[in-house]
């Protein structure tokens, strides 16, 4: 063979050898990774095919098993020291099951899909006035009240058609209890002084069928702190008349438990500002109160 031809053949052989010996890319996208040489001794333990013997193969997850023989090339599963074989692949974390809200429906007059007993928390403004049976003893107070209401019976329901589709119409339980804590600023015009008023209220309410009106007894415990001396402790009772869940009037009588049960009487007003705004009532003009 002529010398130039021999040189060309040699160059081709070298180039092909270099190309066949080039490292395969890493399976997990790394720029570089370790290489494992396959021989007759480790081929079985690594679970490699016979034709891979003599090759140097990349090991992307660095677990000692080349990618071509690894069941999970990007998740380490090293050789078990007891068996000499590859460990099981790491378990893939399961996606949490999707939470599907139970549809609200009416079954035999009972509501399914929502709590059977309704509990409602409300923060509402309240005002009250009371007077003792003596001159210049009248006082007026106003402030917030935190209320919790809970039905005593199960919520009822009926199915009705709205726009051609079945819809659930809720029927509130007729009885519910309520409890609240209030804080107010009280003013006595006759004596021209202010007091801090606070206490607890509670009671029962009955909602009349097919109506937004409620009626029930109301109890309260209240005290005045500030210029009032001696400090009173009032125990009060009266009927509470409510309308459509946004306003309630409670005339009451009360006794001062710390001073010979001295009697007084008054009126309580509780209302919901948002409900009044929905009805178009100007809240700023209600009793001179400003939001």
Long-range contacts (C-beta under 8 A, 24 or more apart in sequence): 23-56, 23-58, 24-57, 24-58, 24-67, 24-68, 25-58, 26-58, 26-60, 26-67, 27-58, 27-60, 27-67, 27-73, 27-74, 28-60, 28-61, 28-73, 28-74, 30-60, 33-58, 33-59, 33-60, 33-62, 34-58, 34-59, 34-62, 35-59, 35-66, 36-64, 36-65, 36-66, 38-66, 38-69, 45-79, 45-84, 45-85, 45-86, 46-79, 46-86, 47-85, 47-86, 104-168, 105-168, 106-157, 106-158, 106-159, 106-168, 106-169, 109-156, 109-157, 109-158, 110-154, 110-155, 110-156, 110-157, 111-154, 111-155, 111-156, 111-157, 111-168, 111-170, 114-155, 115-155, 116-154, 116-155, 117-150, 117-151, 117-154, 117-155, 117-173, 118-149, 118-150, 118-151, 118-155, 118-172, 118-173, 118-176, 119-148, 119-149, 119-150, 119-151, 120-147, 120-148, 120-149, 120-150, 121-146, 121-147, 121-148, 122-146, 122-147, 122-148, 122-149, 122-272, 123-147, 124-270, 124-271, 124-272, 124-273, 125-270, 125-271, 125-273, 125-289, 126-182, 126-184, 126-268, 126-269, 126-270, 126-271, 127-184, 127-268, 127-269, 127-287, 127-289, 128-184, 128-266, 128-267, 128-268, 128-269, 129-266, 129-267, 130-252, 130-254, 130-264, 130-265, 130-266, 130-267, 131-264, 131-265, 131-266, 132-262, 132-263, 132-264, 133-263, 133-264, 135-190, 136-188, 136-189, 136-190, 136-191, 137-188, 137-190, 137-264, 138-188, 138-189, 138-190, 139-186, 139-187, 139-188, 139-195, 139-224, 140-186, 140-187, 140-189, 141-184, 141-185, 141-186, 141-187, 141-197, 142-184, 142-185, 142-287, 142-289, 143-182, 143-183, 143-184, 143-185, 143-197, 144-182, 144-183, 145-180, 145-181, 145-182, 145-201, 145-270, 146-180, 146-181, 146-182, 147-178, 147-179, 147-180, 148-178, 148-179, 148-180, 149-176, 149-177, 149-178, 150-176, 150-177, 150-178, 151-175, 151-176, 152-176, 152-177, 152-204, 172-207, 173-207, 174-206, 174-207, 174-208, 174-209, 175-204, 175-205, 175-206, 175-207, 176-204, 176-205, 176-207, 177-202, 177-203, 177-204, 177-205, 178-202, 178-203, 178-204, 178-205, 186-224, 191-227, 193-226, 193-227, 194-226, 194-227, 195-224, 195-225, 195-226, 195-227, 195-228, 196-224, 196-225, 196-226, 197-222, 197-223, 197-224, 197-225, 198-222, 198-223, 198-225, 199-223, 199-234, 203-240, 205-240, 205-242, 212-243, 212-244, 212-245, 213-241, 213-242, 213-243, 213-244, 214-240, 214-241, 214-242, 214-243, 214-248, 215-239, 215-240, 215-241, 215-242, 216-240, 218-250, 218-252, 218-268, 220-252, 220-254, 220-268, 222-254, 230-258, 230-259, 231-258, 232-256, 232-258, 232-259, 233-257, 233-258, 234-264, 238-268, 240-268, 244-275, 245-272, 245-275, 246-271, 246-272, 246-275, 246-276, 246-279, 247-271, 247-272, 247-275, 247-276
